[in-house]
Amino acid sequence: MTTGTKPIQLYSLATPNGQKIGIALEEFGLEYDAHLI
């Protein structure tokens, strides 16, 4: 399993619902590491 340095780890597919979460995290200004499944 991949580990990251940010407090939130986003594991997602490149689907519309997966992209929505990434957009929301950006809008909130939260730090996260994105991992494509």
N, C-alpha and C positions, 0 to 999 in steps of 0.2 A: 504494500500500500504506500502511496506517495504521501509524504508529510510536507507540510508547508510551514512558513514562518509567521503567517498572519493568523489572527484569532479565529477567523471564519474560513472554513474550507468548503468550497462549492464544487460538488461533483454533479455534472449535468451532461445531458445529451444536447446536441445542437438542434433543439426543437423550439417552437415558439414559447412553450411554458418554461423551458430551461433558460431561454434568453430573458424572459421577464424578470426572473430572480436576479440575474446579473445586472439588469438595468436598474432594478430597485436598489440593490446594494450600492451602485454608483450614485444614484440620486440621494441616498441617505448619507453618502460620504464615508461609508464603512470600508475598512481595509479587509481584503479577502484574497485568497488564492483560488484560481479557477482551474479545475481539472476536467478535461473532456473524457467521457466514458466511451 
